[in-house]
Amino acid sequence: MSDVTVAVKDATPTVDTVMVDVHGVHKSFGPLEVLRGVDLQVRAGEVTVVLGPSGSGKSTLLRTINHLEKVNRGWISIDGELIGYRRSGDRLHELKEKDVLKQRTHIGFVFQNFNLFSHLTVLENLIEAPVSALRRPRKAAQETARRLLDRVGLADKADAYPRQLSGGQQQRVAIARALALEPKVLLFDEPTSALDPELVGEVLDVIKDLARTGTTMIVVTHEIGFAREVADTVVFMDGGVVVEHGPPAAVLDNPQHERTRAFLSKVL
């Protein structure tokens, strides 16, 4: 187990509507410092879109939020609860794996490469975690799963296997699977980057629908049009730090930092 140092007075969000609070997070892989003191707050019901060049730390940031990667310094809380650690005095001590897994049931994660279980049907993919991790009755989990498949437009694919679906359909199943745990926040790591261009829209439409229903989301993406339409806040990262953040109109149309302007000039 690893410990990290933390200022005790800072270890609780000060705004009661903050759902995700990332405070001074550092993360290194050997000598490579990927995150260099990231601060980020996401309020309940809001959509934050994270933009930035490859290697800027966007995906690593997402993975620290659900403790797939352990932070070296700083802390992260969701709905006021520290993620991956418990506090004792001025130290944070890493939780046991079973406690981390329990926390992850509140954090939906949609990967760019779907990560569906190939040996399970679509329906079985959706009910596996609610039944095994949350101990929900199988019948109730199936009913919820079918409602979610209908919500993402795949009610007729419950008995199909992932290999029988298009990439866009697989990603919509992955979104439904994340929703099956009724998470407090949904994290998307470039959810359309592995898709053929003609399939991107069907996945973005599902995410837009979630945004309209008040789901708290952090979305790492290169889809600038999506960011402009859906985001409450756009965050631009480069070199492991948050360079700029604000409403889409401010960051995308009137960026203040030269690094933001240079990035947008290449992608717009």
Secondary structure, DSSP 8 states (H G I E B T S, - for coil): --EEE--GGGSS-SSTTEEEEEEEEEEEETTEEEEEEEEEEEETT-EEEEE--TTSSHHHHHHHHTTSS--SEEEEEETTEESSEEEETTEEEE--HHHHHHHHTTEEEE-TT----TTS-HHHHHHHHHHHTS---HHHHHHHHHHHHHHTT-GGGTT--GGGS-HHHHHHHHHHHHHTT--SEEEEESTTTTS-HHHHHHHHHHHHHHHHTT--EEEE-S-HHHHHHH-SEEEEEETTEEEEEE-HHHHHHS--SHHHHHHHHHH-
